[in-house]
């Protein structure tokens, strides 16, 4: 699930039916949270227990599936909050040196932040080779830091362009295959009195980081195994400036909106037909459905096409979001915890429940390659086989990204510059230069040598 903003996740209430059995913490003394808040039932009480924090809406069912299938280990699961709420608790446990679970759900772009604090375990020696082929190279890269693996990928967000068929038909435009075509279509629709073509939301910097990658930029290079405390930062190269200047131009011309996304105002605009396209990820249909999009007047008007390219001769797939299960350094038995991380949400029943209920876009090849998933006629897209036509090819082509160990600071700084672009106080190139200066300064303050 993401670095999509956390309100994009539909949260299911956890009903505590009857008296659930508490379980002993796998972390024991000095590691692992106490299990008084364990919300699932332990099936085999004689088996060792691994504690887990996770917030997937169907996690109760996923944990039950795992526990019913295993006699050698059981999961004691607790939902301590989504994303930021969980991370705050995890950070507290890291600082205290105790109180963390054995396994923790972490968004892929947060892994370096916790890895640099030595809060996560490299699981490459605990069964990685046995499951390596279950996921793509790009999926593994997103959960790795250098050559070390710090998580097991579960879901992802291959990006695409969602669009309104009615708007495209009314104004005589076809799904653009390049960003140049996107800008031309935006101008055509606007000149004819049509809606905004898209939105430059300052609060979704992860989208624009992905587009930088799509254009060949490499914002960060980071491999602490080879060069400890050294990081490469290139946020104002020509490729990055081209992307930001492009979106700044669309914003200046009034061809795209300037509304923060994942807000009531933005969703109201989407429902009201204020935007012809939505540049987003494969989890978006689930989010939009949960937000009330696709009902009433805007029902059956949505379709999806591949993400426009900067260079049609060299197409690049990019990703927004995705979560993994990581083993914490406080786990009493890292090998056993890794077995849980590799095995949970990897069985057919859990994967099928996840994608059918729009909880995840699966990265496990068993689901990603199944005919049922590939040929699925997505209701939100009026029966379009969106997985086959768009999302699965994008997921398979995705090569992965390198994230920074100070991701939140970077995103906050990027948001500030995107806001300045929308205000017209800086050009895209100027925003890139300012972002480069700020992040380099911050990295040095944190003790990094910047290349």
N, C-alpha and C positions, 0 to 999 in steps of 0.2 A: 504494500500500500504505500505509499508515497514517500517522497517529500511533497506530495500534494498537501495543501493545507489541511489540517486535521478535521475541520468541519466537513471536508469532502467525504469523510468516512461515515457511513450510516452505522450508528451504534445500536446494537440490539441490547435490550435490557436483559440482564441475567436473572432468571427466576430461580430462586432457591427453593425448590420443591422439597419440603420435608426437611429432615435433619441430615445434613451432609457430613460425611466422615472426614475429620481433620487428619492430616498426615504429618509424619515427622520430616523435618527439613533435611534435604540431601546434603546441604552445606555443613551441617553440624556446627560445632563450636568454631567461631572465627570465620565462618563463611556460610552463605546461604541465609535467606530470610527465614524467620520463624514461620511455621506453617499454620498458625492459628487462623489465618484468613484463607486457607485453601478452600476453593469453592467447588471442586469436583469430588467425585466419589472414587476412592481407591478400590480397585477390583481385587487385586491380590495383595493382601496386607503383609505377606511374608517377603515380598520383593523389595529391593532397595528403591528409594524414592529420589527423584530429581525435581527440584523446585523450578518453577517457570513463571515469568511475567510476560503477558502478551495481551493484546487488545483486539485481535480480529473478532468481528461480530459473531462468528460461528465457532469460536474457540472452545466452548463447552463441548460441542459435538466432536470437534477434532481431537481433543484430549481423551474423550470417552472412547473414540475409535482406537486410539493408540493403546490405552490401558486395557481394552478388551482383547487386543491382539498380542499383548506382551505379558509374559510371566517373569521375565528376568529383570524388568525395571518398570516403575510406575511414575507417572507425572503428577505432581501436585501443583496445580495452576492457580494463579491469582491475577486478576485484572486490577492493577494499581493505578490505572488511568491511561489515556491515550497519549502517544507522542511526548509532547513537552512535559505533561504531568508525570509520566513514567520516567522520563529522562532526569527530571529534577530529583526524584526519589533515588534513581540509580546513582546520580552524581553525589548525593548525600552519603550513600553507602560506600562509594569509592573513596570519598574524603575520610570517612570514619574507619575504613578498612574492614567493615563487616556490615551485614544486613542486605547484601545483594543476593539475588537468586542464583541458581546454577546456570540457568539458561534465560536469556532475555531477548525479547523481540526488539529489533533495532532497524530503523530505516537505513538503507544502504549508504546514503550520504552522511550519516552520523557515525559510521563505523570508525573512520580515521580519528574523529574527536575523542572517542573512548580508547582507541588503540594506543594513541600517543600517551595516554595516562596509564598504560599497562593494565587496563581494566578488562581486556578481552584476551582470550587464549587462541593461539594459532592452532587450528584444528586440522591442518593438513596431514598430520601424522596419526590421526585418530579415525581413519576410515574414509578419508576424502577420495582416495583412488577407487574405492568400491562404488562410489556414487558419482564420480566425476562426469561420466557420460550422460547422467540424468539431466544435466543443465548445459546451456551453451557457454562458450568461452566468454562472451560478453557478460552473461549473468554472473559468472565466477569473478570476472575482473571487478565488477561493481562491489563485491563483498571482500575484496582482497586489498591489502596494503603492501605494495611491492610484490614479493613472491610468497607472502604469507596469506593464509586464508582465515578470515575472522567471522565468517557467517555462512549459513546455508540459505541460498536464495529461495524465496517462496513465490512472491508475486512481483510484477513489473509494470511498466507503463510505456510501452512503445507508442510513440507519438504519431498523430495523424491530423487531418483537417476535417472536422465535423462541419457540415454546412446545411443550409435550408434549401431544399429542392425547389420550393415555391418561389423563393427570391431569385435563384439562379435562372429559373424558367422565365419569370416575368421580365427580367432584364437582359436575357439572352447571353448569359455567360456560362461557361463550362468550368468544371473543376480545374483550377490552375495546376500545372505540373511544376512550375518554377516560381520563385519569389518575384521575378520580374512580371510574370503573368498575373500573379496575385495582386500586385500593385496596379497593373493596368485594369484588371477587373474591378478593383475597388474604386478606381477613378470613374469607370464607366457607370457603375451602379450609382455612385454619389451624384454624378452629373445628371443622371436621369431622375433624381429626386428620391433615390432609394436609401436604404438604411446604411449605417456604418458597416464596414466589411468585417471588422474584427475588433480586438481590444488590446491596448498596451497596458496591462495591469501591472502597476509598480510592485504589487505584493506577490508576484509570482516570478521572482528572479531565477528560479530553477528552470523555467521555460526558456529564458534567454541564454542561460548557461548552455542548455542543450543546443540551442540554435548556433551558438558560437562553435561548439563541437561540430555541428553539421557543416559549417563553412570551413572546417579544417583547422580551427584554432585549438590550442592545447593550453587552457588556462593554468593548469597546475601539473607539475611533475614532482612526484614524491615517492621515494623508496628508502625508508629509514634503514633497511637492511644494508643497502649499499653505501648510503651516505647519511649517517645519523644527524639529525637536526639541520638537514639541508633541504630546501624546497625551491622548485622553479616556479616563478610566477610571471605569466605573460598575459595580461588582461587588456593591453592596448596595442597589440600587433595589428597588422593590416586586416586580417580576417575578422577580428573582433570589432574593429572600427567600422568595417563595411556593414556588419549586422546592425550595430547600434545606430549608425547613420541612416540605414534603410528604415528602421522603425521610427526614428525621430522624424524622418521626412513624412511618413504616413500620418504620424500624430500631428505634425505642423499643418498638413493639408486638410486635416479633419476627416480623413478617410477611415480612421480607426478610433475607438473610444479611449478614454483615459480613466475608466472606472476600475477601482480595485475589484478583483474577482473574489468569488466565494462570499459575497455580501448579499443581503436581501435586495439591494438596489440593482446589483448586477443580474441576479437571477430574474428579477422583475423585467429587466430589459431583454433578457434572453427569451422569456416567455412572450413578451410583447412584440417581438420581432425587430428589436433595435439592432441586432447583429446578424450578418449573413453567414459568418463562420465562427467557429470556436477552435482555436489551436490548442489541442489538449492530448491526453493520453488514453490508453485503452480502458482505464477505470472510469472514464468520464461518463459513459452511458449510465452506469450504476449511480453515480453521484447526481447526474441531472434528473434521472427518474425519481430518486429520493427527494429532490428539491422541488418536484412538481412540474418539471419540464416534460413536454411530450403528451400533455393531456389537453382536452378541449380543442381550442382553435389551432394550437400548434401540434396536434397529434398527426403522426404519419407524414410529417414534412421533413424529417431529419434523415440525412445520409452521411456517409463518411468516405473520404478519399485519402490516398497516400499524402503524406506531408509534402508540400512543395519543396523543391530542391534549389540550392544555390547554383549548382552545376549539374544539369540533367545528364551529362555524360559520365558523371561520377557520383551517383546517388549515395547518400549516407543516411542510415537510420539512427535515430536518437531516442532517448528514453527520459521520462519524467516520473520519478517515483519508484517505489519498490521496497520491500522489507525482507528481513532475514532473521534467522534464529542464531544467536551468538552464545558461546560459552564464556562465562565470566571468570575472571582470575580468582574469584572467591569460591569457585566450585570445589568441593572436597574431592570429588572424583571426576576430573576433566574428561577422561575417556568415556565414562558412563554418561556424562552430560552430553558429550559429542554424539553418542549413539542416539540420544533423544533428539538433539538438534537435526541430525541427518534423517531421522525417521518420522518425526511428527509433521503433519501436513504433507506427507509424501505418499500416503495410501490412496487408492482409487476413490474410496468413499468420501474422504475429506476433500480431495481435489475436485471431484464432481460437484459436491455440495458448494464448494467455494465459487466455482465459476458459474454454475447455474443460478445461484442467488446473487451474482454480481458483487461478491465480496472480494474476489481476487481476479487478476489476469494471471493465470498460472505460468510459471517458468519451467516446471517439471516437464520433461519431454514426453512422459506418458500421457499427460493431459494435452499438452501443446500439439502433439501429433495425432491425437485420437480423431477419428472421423466424426464422432459426435460433436466434439468441440469445433473442429475445423469447419464443418458444414452447418453449424448452428445458424438458424435464421433469427437474427437479433430483433426482438420486438420493437425496441426503441427506434431502430432504423427501418421500420416497416417491412421486416422480413429480409432485409439485405444480409447476405452471407459475409458480414464484415470481417470475421476472423480470417476466412479464406482469402478474401480479396485484399485486405489491408493489414490487419494487426499481426497475424502469424508471420507473413513475410517480413514485416518490420522487426518483429522480435528475433527472428532467425538471423537477420542481417546485422543486428546490433552488435557492435564491437566492444562496448563498455566505455566507461569514463573513469578518470582519476579524480577523486575528491580530495578536498583539503582538510587537514586536521583542525582548522578553525572555521568550519563551514557556516556556523550561525553568524559569526561576525562578518564573513564575506557576503552572505545573503542580505544582512542588514545594510551593509554599505552599498550593495548593488541596488537594493530597493531605493535608497536615498538618491542614487544617480538616475534611476528610471523615473522617479518623481520629478527630478530636475529637468529631464528631457520633456516630460509631459507639460511642465510649466513653461517650457521654452527658454529657460535660463542657461542651458548648455546644449551644444550639439552632441550627437552621438560620439564623435571622436573626442570631444572634450570630456564627456562623461567617462569614456574609457581611460583617458589619461588620469583623471581624478581618482578613479577606482584603483588603478595600478599604484598610484602614489600612496593611497590610504592603506591598501592591503600589504604592500611591501613594508611600510612603516610598522604596521601592527605585527607582521611576522617577525621582524627584527626585535621588536619589544618583547616578543615571546621567546626569544633566544634562538631563532632560526637564522641560518645563513641563507641568503636569497641569491639564487642564480638567475 
